[in-house]
Amino acid sequence: MSSFSEEDAFEAASVPLSQRAMVGRGAPYLDELNPAQREAVQTLDGPVLMLAGAGTGKTKALTSRIAHLLTTGTARPHEILAVTFTNKAAREMKMRVGRLLGEAVEGMPWLGTFHAISVKLLRRHAELVGLKSNFTILDTDDQLRLLKQLVVADDIDEKRWPPRMLAGIIDGWKNKALTPDKVPVAESGAFDHKGIDLYAAYQRRLLDLNACDFGDLLLHVVTIFQTHPDVLEQYQRWFRYILVDEYQDTNVAQYLWLRLLAGGHKNICCVGDDDQSIYGWRGAEVGNILRFEKDFPGAHVVRLEQNYRSTGHILGAAGGVISANKGRLGKTLFTEGDDGEKVRLIGHWDGEEEARWIGEEVEALQRGTRGLSPYSLDHMAILVRASHQMRAFEDRFLTIGLPYRVIGGPRFYERMEIRDAMAYFRLAVSQDDDLAFERIVNTPKRGLGDKAVQTIQRTARSNGVSLVEGARLVVQGKLLGGKGLKELALLVDGLDRWHAQVRAEEDTHVELAEMILDESGYTGFWQNDKTPEAPGRLENLKELVKALENFENLQGFLEHVSLIMDNETEQEGEKVSIMTLHAAKGLEFPCVFLPGWEDGLFPSQRSMDESGMKGLEEERRLAYVGITRAEEICTISFAANRRVYGQWQSSMPSRFIDELPEDHVEVLTPPGLYGGGYGAAGMAASANPRVQEMMGSDLHQKAAEANVYNSPGWKRLQSRSQQRGMAQPSEARNMTIDLDAVSAFTEGDRVFHQKFGYGEVMGIEGEKLLIEFDKAGTKNVIAKFIVNADAADDVPF
């Protein structure tokens, strides 16, 4: 059995004398701390929870604490275990500590990420879990290849158990510190209990290969600590002080890892913010930080509440939203700075109008024409709830030549699933597009490997034809065998059918695009994929189809995308940042735009359906994170209508807007979004008691009734209304809705809507109807999408 080696003794002895005898040195870094930070730094013994709100200087406090441990001689460098989540955070921590000490930090071998430290521990004790010290760590591709081999060897339907889905399930179990023998049978019940068997086989195969995956790094160490108390006790003595960053993001395995190591000296300091726990979907447990005082009796809790990032109004708005969460430890952020600009709230008719307005607002802020100093594009960010929202902003910015960058992922038209779909569309327009054919010939998988593709290429070259024609010749000559030949024949038939429909224009190009994605099996491929990324990819595909609505045909759309992408170059210079709210955590910008605050989009309906109240509270924490990214200007926006599955549907503002304190919000919404018309007509409609009830709060009512004729937002909308209908979607403009027209419906009519079901007409303004649906509540919808209840059975929905 392994224990501490001569290497360990060498590490201890090699600590530079300059860092082992700092007791007499002063501590000027303490003078730079506020009272709460100083308390957190100087409370060295026993468990400490540093509850650090957004922008309160938690990294400064954490690194000062390490420096204080070293400077006072309380601990030697190798006796400190400091854990982070990213290598970048670890490097920054080490650099900051060195700066505080006035010299480079030497001899701190235990400062790093959970996984980096676990690798060091595991290499020392690998044989205790059946590995050798020179084990390899599999990357994702190797992991998927190994899982596929196991699925095939067990004669299991690969479509039922896709390797990527299986990898996600196993990773989830490892995050919970569950070895195959500890996985509850109930967790595998939905899959005929095969998951546990495959997990066990996978772990055995890893041992045979002397390998482990990323999740094993922590799981094996936890197993060693749990089954070999002598090893655990040595490390408990060794690590006299433990510091943990971002504790709210820890999963069960990390939690157990820390609790086991802290069981000796109990000098553990966890730094985190329960209000910023937003990674539940990847295993993070907010309960870890919520029960810290229970796990460590006598724990000292220090609240860092003085914010150094945002203005008073921004903090007030964020605090109002997060206070609605029940599961939180509670703190109130404050600033000694100015209140600044109020959080701006504006509603738009639809998502495209929202993108146009934000584009103009970005340009105005850049020019300094808002009564404020000019802002650099680098100082502005658009934070969206879902990646598919980026498409409207990217299209708009590319069209007007506004430089932007997407953080945390590729740009919309560069995403894998969008490129795949576009390749199918290109082949429907032109069968001579060999590059597009090469991309999709085996996407999704059709059993056409490299040799099959080479056969198609040789046949095409020898006959001087395109790859599609070459594939047709391969099918006709039966130059392939088995499943590959059959699937290739289906693909060629599909390409011919879609190309004929493009030429005949029998279907609308939007319907054709949906048909291509469905009949090719591409949509089904992502529907069957059980990885966390799959729902987002499906949403992106829906957004792509939605983008087609603004063009007359597929070819026009493809030309548009080619031109705008060709015009976009990766030049240096200022750029607006676009990213998801999850990707924005830890970042800050002087100006932040938060679009799409509508129920169902944000909070996400999927998150609430899957996790109930727990999911809603995590969504609310995400809203809090979004608002607190802003330093000076924060703008929240929502749209009254969005196109869903080809139909315009009214949407309600996010319930989080209800929770924004009115004292910290300036409403820019032009009147009439929910009342129907504009000006006096809109004001009158908004006075309708049922409309007020639908709005649900004073702030919603203000958002719909606001008399903001002197605000910049209203002036811009007003000037544009002289050129076209006020902020109406293209379909609504094409329908030329007449608000004074006589409606085909009357109040009291029983009507039917495809999604919302049956309801009763409660109010009418031209072609806009206020309907109280039996199950969906009260909504505003356009009459085009409504039929009389008696006729509902005759409509071929």
C-alpha angles and dihedrals in degrees: 000000000000124000134158111332135206085268089067093051089048091053091053094047094045095062106122114254089231089067096039095058108043097122096111095047119105124245108227090162089073090065090062094058129090117233095267093047091048091051091052091049098047098043093087106156127069129011116324128187112200102199099198120186124210113294095004097124100257094156089053091051093046095050091043088055091055091047090049092052089053098039094051092046090239090132138010118233095256091052092063121086110195116180130193135170100234137039089232091058091048092052092048091049092051092046093049093048089051090050092051092049093045093235141064114283111247130183099023099129094160101060110105147078124318090253097044092053092044090055090056092048093045095050088056094051104023095129090063089071097036098267134115120238091249094060118151126233113227120226121220095268093052090047093053092046091053093048091049090054090053093048092050093044090054090051091240123155104259090208090058093045107029109188092235091054091047090050090053093050093048091047089052091054091048090050086058090049091244117153115199092267092053100048108114110243088229090066091062097037095101090059100048089262089285093124095070092048092050091046091053092047090048092052091049091050091050090055090050088054093044087237142121136191128232094272092052092063092074097028094056093047092049089049091051092050092048096047102035109048092176091063092045092050092054092054091044088058092042097053103058094168127032124191124186127191123207092011091172089069097057120119126213095272092051090045092054091044090056097041092051093050093045092053092093114052093006089213095139124148115192119192120198150111120242088199090064099050100124105145102082089124090067098045105277113146115209086192089073092071095034092060097041093115090051093049092047110034113211092025117166112229118203118188116209102202105151106103121209097183115055139046124254095258092051092050091046092052093047092047092052092054098045094046088074090070114099097196102068139102093229134230137166119226119216138175134209088213129088126296087238124182118347118248105270120228121194134168127206135197093243144350095266090055089049090055092047093050094048090048091054092044091052090052091047092051089048090054093044094237096137095079088267135101113273116273125215117239086237087064095058129080137180112210117196131188095223130028093233088069089069093073096075092049095045092050092048095046093046090050095052094037097246110157115234142166130210112222122205097018147017124295116272098261090043095057115116096240092047092050090049092050092046090052089057090049091049091054091049088056097039128013090196092075100110095173091057091048093051089052097052105028090099099020108130096026113274100167091262106135130179093284092053092049090049089053090054091047093049092048092049093048095047091052096039094236138121122277091255089056089044090054090050090053090049090053093046092048093041090230090160130051141215125005094345094064093048093048092046090053090053091049093050091048090050094049090050092049095048093046090052091050091051090054095043094043088215093149130034112265090244092056090044092052091052090047092051093051092047100043093045089057092238096120091045090050091062093039089059093044108100098193119119090249096057099082090051092050090052090051089051090052090051089050090051091054089047090055090060091067091078093060135067097228145355094265092055091051093048091050090050093053092046092051098046093045090048090052091052112086129177093244121161118251141080118334137177112241120231120189145136120271089248091055091049096064110120093019130102136195134183090232124035130180118200108191130180100041095165130129110263092026097050112034086036113238091213092054092050093045092051100040107019116201091355089057092047092052091051089050089052090052087052089055089051091051090050096052094045092055087074120090102183115350125039122176123186118193139180137181126232092211135031129176111244119183091343097311131100111240130184115239131198123230114262117277085235088070087062087059097053108108108242093222090067099044133082112199114217097169112130113235119262105044091121100016098060109238135044133250116007094350092054092046091052093049091048089056089064106117092225091054089050089050090050091053090056099199144047090249092053088049092050090048090056099037102035114141096215101150090138097047120105091239094055093045091054093048091046093051091049092049088067088062098042143350113306109277093315124156118254092254092050090050091049089052089053094218111212110207090198094050121117108255123230086227133064131206111277095031116141108231141174132225123190095234105022097042125209125358147145127259108242102170139012135201112169107296094346117096130194104212131184104211120206094235108008099054126228118337141163114235137167115256092235090075096048131082131184111270091240091058096045095098091055096055113098097222 
